[in-house]
Amino acid sequence: MSKLPDSLPYWIAGALALFWFVGAYNRLVRLRSAALQAYAALDAALVRQLDFVQARVAAEPATGAVFENGSGGASLPAAAGQLATLLAATRLRPLNPAGIAALATALHVLLSAWQRLHPDSVVSFDADGVLSRPAPLTGTLEPSADGAAPIAWPEPSAAAEIARNQFNLAVAQYNGAITQFPALLVAWIMQLRQAAPLR
């Protein structure tokens, strides 16, 4: 007769399943935290771009600059205001795909308005921060290997493109982790949802 209780194998299996669950959950939380930190850096870079645009918009009437298209001059402050509003809203839930999609739309509207008014003062950078080239006048850039086209930024700084690339990579790692089996079960139980990159 064995001295070990019959339920011991079940307790061992339960303990192993619990340890696996906690380990998988910790990994997902770590990847989610990395995506949130990458968004914080992206948010700061986008705020700098927005401040640059708003400072130029505020300075242009003082210098007597006249826009060729009256609606173009009004659309830039409106687009800047919309982007500022969406940045504030996205900070609350930065991994919400609908919020990131709205932010991306507002960002592209701002950048299009800026490029129409200042076609010679936009530059694009590769994902690693190397100056890619001045933005083409057509406004279309070729996508990179990951499918994201470089963005033509108003402020001549690579910080925004680097931060965008790091956020997109962190989101891709997080999304990849929560779609793998068996971590998919942990994500489903803990209600961890996929995030969206900023395209």
C-alpha positions as CSV (number, residue, x, y, z in Angstrom):
1,M,0.0,0.0,0.0
2,S,1.4,3.4,-1.0
3,K,1.8,6.1,1.6
4,L,1.1,8.8,-1.0
5,P,-2.5,9.9,-1.4
6,D,-4.2,9.0,-4.7
7,S,-4.9,12.7,-5.4
8,L,-1.2,13.7,-5.4
9,P,-0.8,13.5,-9.2
10,Y,-3.8,15.7,-9.7
11,W,-2.3,18.3,-7.2
12,I,1.0,18.2,-9.1
13,A,-0.7,18.6,-12.4
14,G,-2.8,21.5,-11.0
15,A,0.3,23.2,-9.6
16,L,2.1,22.8,-13.0
17,A,-0.9,24.3,-14.8
18,L,-1.1,27.2,-12.4
19,F,2.7,27.9,-12.8
20,W,2.4,27.8,-16.6
21,F,-0.7,30.1,-16.5
22,V,1.1,32.6,-14.3
23,G,4.2,32.5,-16.5
24,A,2.3,32.9,-19.7
25,Y,0.2,35.8,-18.2
26,N,3.4,37.5,-17.0
27,R,4.9,37.3,-20.4
28,L,1.8,38.8,-22.0
29,V,1.7,41.6,-19.4
30,R,5.4,42.3,-20.1
31,L,4.8,42.6,-23.8
32,R,1.7,44.8,-23.2
33,S,3.7,47.0,-20.9
34,A,6.4,47.3,-23.6
35,A,3.8,48.4,-26.1
36,L,2.4,51.0,-23.6
37,Q,5.9,52.4,-23.0
38,A,6.5,52.6,-26.8
39,Y,3.2,54.5,-27.1
40,A,4.4,56.9,-24.5
41,A,7.5,57.7,-26.5
42,L,5.4,58.0,-29.7
43,D,2.9,60.3,-27.9
44,A,5.8,62.6,-26.9
45,A,7.2,62.6,-30.5
46,L,3.7,63.4,-31.9
47,V,3.2,66.2,-29.4
48,R,6.5,67.7,-30.6
49,Q,5.4,67.5,-34.2
50,L,2.1,69.1,-33.3
51,D,3.8,71.9,-31.3
52,F,6.0,72.6,-34.3
53,V,3.0,72.9,-36.6
54,Q,1.0,75.0,-34.2
55,A,4.0,77.3,-33.6
56,R,4.4,77.8,-37.4
57,V,0.6,78.4,-37.8
58,A,0.7,81.0,-35.0
59,A,3.8,82.7,-36.5
60,E,2.5,82.8,-40.1
61,P,-0.2,85.5,-39.7
62,A,2.3,87.6,-37.8
63,T,4.7,87.5,-40.8
64,G,2.0,88.4,-43.2
65,A,2.1,85.0,-45.0
66,V,-0.8,84.6,-47.4
67,F,-2.1,81.2,-48.3
68,E,-2.9,80.5,-51.9
69,N,-6.0,78.5,-50.9
70,G,-8.0,80.2,-48.2
71,S,-9.5,76.8,-47.0
72,G,-6.0,75.3,-46.8
73,G,-5.0,77.9,-44.2
74,A,-8.0,77.2,-42.1
75,S,-7.7,73.4,-42.4
76,L,-4.3,73.2,-40.8
77,P,-5.4,74.7,-37.4
78,A,-8.5,72.6,-37.5
79,A,-6.5,69.4,-38.2
80,A,-4.1,70.3,-35.4
81,G,-6.9,70.8,-33.0
82,Q,-8.4,67.4,-34.0
83,L,-5.1,65.7,-33.6
84,A,-4.5,67.2,-30.2
85,T,-8.0,66.0,-29.1
86,L,-7.4,62.5,-30.3
87,L,-3.9,62.4,-28.7
88,A,-5.5,63.2,-25.4
89,A,-8.2,60.6,-25.9
90,T,-5.8,57.9,-27.0
91,R,-3.6,58.3,-24.0
92,L,-6.4,56.8,-21.9
93,R,-6.5,53.6,-23.9
94,P,-3.4,53.5,-26.2
95,L,-3.8,49.9,-27.4
96,N,-7.4,50.3,-28.5
97,P,-7.5,49.6,-32.2
98,A,-10.4,52.1,-32.9
99,G,-8.5,54.9,-31.0
100,I,-5.3,54.2,-32.9
101,A,-7.2,54.2,-36.2
102,A,-8.8,57.5,-35.5
103,L,-5.4,58.9,-34.4
104,A,-3.8,57.7,-37.6
105,T,-6.5,59.4,-39.7
106,A,-6.2,62.7,-37.8
107,L,-2.4,62.5,-38.1
108,H,-2.6,62.0,-41.9
109,V,-5.1,64.8,-42.3
110,L,-2.7,67.1,-40.4
111,L,0.3,66.0,-42.5
112,S,-1.6,66.4,-45.7
113,A,-2.7,69.9,-44.8
114,W,0.8,70.8,-43.8
115,Q,2.3,69.3,-47.0
116,R,-0.2,71.3,-49.2
117,L,0.8,74.6,-47.5
118,H,4.5,73.8,-47.1
119,P,5.5,71.3,-49.8
120,D,9.2,72.1,-49.4
121,S,9.5,71.7,-45.7
122,V,8.6,68.0,-45.1
123,V,11.1,65.2,-44.8
124,S,10.8,61.4,-44.4
125,F,13.0,59.1,-42.5
126,D,13.7,55.4,-42.6
127,A,12.5,53.4,-39.6
128,D,16.0,53.6,-38.1
129,G,16.1,57.4,-38.3
130,V,18.2,57.8,-41.4
131,L,17.1,60.6,-43.6
132,S,15.3,58.8,-46.4
133,R,14.7,61.7,-48.7
134,P,12.6,64.8,-49.0
135,A,9.0,63.8,-49.3
136,P,7.7,63.5,-52.9
137,L,5.4,66.2,-54.1
138,T,2.7,63.6,-54.9
139,G,2.5,62.7,-51.3
140,T,2.9,59.0,-51.8
141,L,5.8,57.1,-50.3
142,E,6.7,53.5,-51.0
143,P,5.9,51.1,-48.1
144,S,8.8,49.4,-46.3
145,A,9.2,45.6,-45.8
146,D,6.7,45.6,-42.9
147,G,4.0,47.3,-45.0
148,A,4.2,50.7,-43.3
149,A,5.1,53.6,-45.6
150,P,7.4,56.2,-44.1
151,I,5.6,59.4,-43.0
152,A,6.7,62.8,-44.2
153,W,7.0,64.9,-41.0
154,P,6.8,68.6,-40.7
155,E,9.5,69.0,-38.0
156,P,12.9,67.8,-39.4
157,S,13.5,65.3,-36.7
158,A,13.6,61.5,-37.0
159,A,12.2,61.0,-33.4
160,A,8.6,60.6,-34.6
161,E,9.4,58.0,-37.2
162,I,11.7,56.1,-34.8
163,A,9.0,56.1,-32.1
164,R,6.4,55.0,-34.6
165,N,8.5,52.1,-35.7
166,Q,9.2,51.0,-32.1
167,F,5.5,51.2,-31.2
168,N,4.6,49.2,-34.3
169,L,7.2,46.6,-33.5
170,A,6.1,46.3,-29.8
171,V,2.5,46.0,-31.0
172,A,3.5,43.2,-33.5
173,Q,5.3,41.3,-30.7
174,Y,2.3,41.6,-28.4
175,N,-0.2,40.6,-31.0
176,G,1.9,37.7,-32.0
177,A,2.1,36.5,-28.4
178,I,-1.6,36.6,-27.7
179,T,-2.5,34.7,-30.9
180,Q,-0.2,31.8,-30.2
181,F,-1.6,28.6,-28.7
182,P,-1.8,28.0,-25.7
183,A,-1.2,31.6,-24.7
184,L,-4.3,32.4,-26.7
185,L,-6.3,30.7,-23.8
186,V,-4.6,33.0,-21.2
187,A,-5.4,36.1,-23.4
188,W,-9.0,35.0,-23.7
189,I,-9.4,34.3,-20.0
190,M,-7.8,37.6,-19.0
191,Q,-9.6,39.5,-21.8
192,L,-6.4,40.8,-23.4
193,R,-7.2,42.1,-26.9
194,Q,-5.0,42.7,-29.9
195,A,-3.7,46.2,-30.5
196,A,-3.3,48.1,-33.8
197,P,-0.1,49.7,-35.2
198,L,0.0,53.3,-36.3
199,R,0.2,53.2,-40.1
